[in-house]
Amino acid sequence: MSCTQRKLEKLLLAALVAAVLALVPAGSASAGDGDWCSFSGLVKLDGKEVPDGTVITAQLDGREYTNLTPARSGPSTYSITIHRLAGESFPDGSVVTFRVGKTVADQSAVLRFGETVRLDLTASSSSTEPGAGTPVWVTAGIVAAGILLLLLVSSVGYIFWREWGR
């Protein structure tokens, strides 16, 4: 085996390890403790503040958690805490969607028990596509999976070329 081939193998192995490490969530070692997760922030509907008494809903696996604006933080704000009750098994990483009144918010969030999440909500009453916003972690996961697949295919191709292409 030539020096160039060894260098190429080491480079491919390093790229494969980097791709796998990129898929591991950065905060997995420091996940919060507790049976609650809080979401709070500003609320806008059609680019404007919402009136006091607007219902804000967080949806998780068919369950709904609601609160009214304003929260203690001021006008056009919300605060919702999701408590894990006995017998419920919402795992960390579950997706939480939101509604402002009856309109689906553009944002969604990832459930992390023991954490308080700042999430400003926006919604458009003229939106015909509910939940149009794609969470960033979904896009990042798709990109990382594509890179990993490309590296895996190219590594297997290189091994076949090296062993049987002579």
C-alpha positions as CSV (number, residue, x, y, z in Angstrom):
1,M,0.0,0.0,0.0
2,S,1.4,3.4,-1.0
3,C,1.9,6.4,1.3
4,T,-0.8,8.3,-0.7
5,Q,-3.3,5.5,-0.1
6,R,-2.6,5.4,3.6
7,K,-3.1,9.2,3.8
8,L,-6.3,9.0,1.9
9,E,-7.6,6.2,4.2
10,K,-6.7,8.3,7.3
11,L,-8.4,11.4,5.8
12,L,-11.6,9.4,5.0
13,L,-11.6,7.9,8.5
14,A,-11.2,11.3,10.1
15,A,-14.1,12.7,8.0
16,L,-16.3,9.8,8.9
17,V,-15.6,10.3,12.6
18,A,-16.2,14.1,12.3
19,A,-19.6,13.4,10.6
20,V,-20.7,11.0,13.3
21,L,-19.7,13.4,16.1
22,A,-21.7,16.2,14.3
23,L,-24.8,14.1,14.7
24,V,-24.4,13.9,18.5
25,P,-26.5,16.6,20.2
26,A,-24.1,19.1,21.9
27,G,-26.2,19.4,25.1
28,S,-26.9,15.7,25.6
29,A,-24.4,15.5,28.5
30,S,-26.0,18.4,30.4
31,A,-29.7,17.7,30.0
32,G,-31.8,19.5,32.7
33,D,-33.4,17.7,35.6
34,G,-37.0,18.0,36.4
35,D,-40.5,17.1,35.2
36,W,-41.2,20.4,33.6
37,C,-40.3,22.5,30.6
38,S,-41.2,26.2,30.3
39,F,-41.7,28.3,27.1
40,S,-42.1,32.0,27.2
41,G,-41.6,35.0,24.9
42,L,-43.3,37.7,22.9
43,V,-46.3,37.0,20.7
44,K,-47.3,38.7,17.4
45,L,-50.1,38.0,15.1
46,D,-49.9,39.6,11.6
47,G,-46.8,41.5,12.8
48,K,-48.8,43.2,15.7
49,E,-49.0,42.7,19.4
50,V,-51.9,40.5,20.5
51,P,-54.6,41.8,22.9
52,D,-54.7,40.7,26.5
53,G,-56.7,37.5,26.9
54,T,-55.4,35.9,23.7
55,V,-55.2,32.1,24.1
56,I,-51.7,30.7,23.5
57,T,-51.6,26.9,23.1
58,A,-48.7,24.5,23.2
59,Q,-49.4,21.1,21.7
60,L,-47.4,17.9,22.5
61,D,-48.4,14.5,21.4
62,G,-52.1,15.3,21.3
63,R,-52.2,17.1,24.6
64,E,-52.8,20.8,24.8
65,Y,-51.4,23.3,27.3
66,T,-52.9,26.8,27.3
67,N,-52.4,30.2,28.9
68,L,-53.7,33.7,28.2
69,T,-51.7,36.8,27.4
70,P,-50.4,38.9,29.0
71,A,-48.0,36.9,31.1
72,R,-46.3,38.5,34.0
73,S,-43.6,39.9,31.7
74,G,-45.9,42.5,30.0
75,P,-48.3,43.0,27.1
76,S,-48.3,40.5,24.2
77,T,-46.2,37.9,26.1
78,Y,-46.9,34.3,27.1
79,S,-45.6,31.7,29.4
80,I,-46.5,28.0,29.3
81,T,-45.1,25.2,31.5
82,I,-45.4,21.6,30.4
83,H,-45.4,19.3,33.4
84,R,-44.7,15.6,33.0
85,L,-47.5,13.8,34.9
86,A,-47.4,10.3,36.3
87,G,-47.8,7.8,33.5
88,E,-46.8,10.2,30.7
89,S,-43.7,9.4,28.6
90,F,-42.9,12.5,26.6
91,P,-39.2,12.0,25.8
92,D,-36.7,14.8,25.6
93,G,-36.5,15.9,21.9
94,S,-40.3,15.7,21.3
95,V,-41.6,18.5,19.1
96,V,-43.9,21.1,20.7
97,T,-46.1,23.2,18.3
98,F,-47.9,26.4,19.2
99,R,-51.0,28.3,18.3
100,V,-51.8,32.0,18.7
101,G,-55.6,32.0,19.2
102,K,-56.7,29.6,16.4
103,T,-53.7,30.3,14.1
104,V,-50.8,28.0,14.0
105,A,-47.5,29.7,15.0
106,D,-44.5,29.7,12.6
107,Q,-42.3,28.4,15.4
108,S,-42.0,25.0,17.0
109,A,-39.6,23.9,19.8
110,V,-37.9,20.8,21.1
111,L,-39.0,19.6,24.6
112,R,-36.1,19.5,27.1
113,F,-37.3,18.8,30.6
114,G,-35.8,20.9,33.3
115,E,-35.2,23.8,31.0
116,T,-36.7,27.2,30.4
117,V,-36.9,28.1,26.7
118,R,-37.2,31.7,25.3
119,L,-39.3,31.4,22.1
120,D,-41.0,34.4,20.5
121,L,-44.1,33.4,18.6
122,T,-45.3,34.8,15.3
123,A,-48.3,33.8,13.3
124,S,-50.1,35.1,10.2
125,S,-53.9,34.8,10.1
126,S,-53.6,34.7,6.3
127,S,-51.3,31.7,6.3
128,T,-52.8,28.8,4.5
129,E,-50.0,26.4,5.5
130,P,-50.1,25.5,9.2
131,G,-46.7,25.3,10.8
132,A,-44.9,26.6,7.8
133,G,-41.7,27.1,9.8
134,T,-39.3,24.2,9.8
135,P,-37.3,23.9,13.0
136,V,-33.6,24.5,12.6
137,W,-32.7,21.1,14.2
138,V,-34.6,19.3,11.4
139,T,-32.7,21.1,8.6
140,A,-29.4,20.5,10.4
141,G,-30.2,16.9,10.9
142,I,-31.0,16.3,7.3
143,V,-27.8,18.0,6.2
144,A,-25.7,16.0,8.7
145,A,-27.3,12.8,7.6
146,G,-26.6,13.6,3.9
147,I,-23.0,14.3,4.7
148,L,-22.7,11.1,6.7
149,L,-24.3,9.1,3.8
150,L,-21.9,10.6,1.3
151,L,-18.9,9.8,3.4
152,L,-20.0,6.3,3.9
153,V,-20.7,5.6,0.3
154,S,-17.4,7.2,-0.8
155,S,-15.5,5.1,1.8
156,V,-17.1,1.9,0.7
157,G,-16.4,2.8,-2.9
158,Y,-12.8,3.5,-2.2
159,I,-12.3,0.2,-0.3
160,F,-13.8,-1.7,-3.3
161,W,-11.6,0.2,-5.7
162,R,-8.5,-0.4,-3.7
163,E,-9.2,-4.2,-3.1
164,W,-10.7,-5.2,-6.5
165,G,-9.7,-2.4,-8.9
166,R,-6.2,-3.6,-9.5
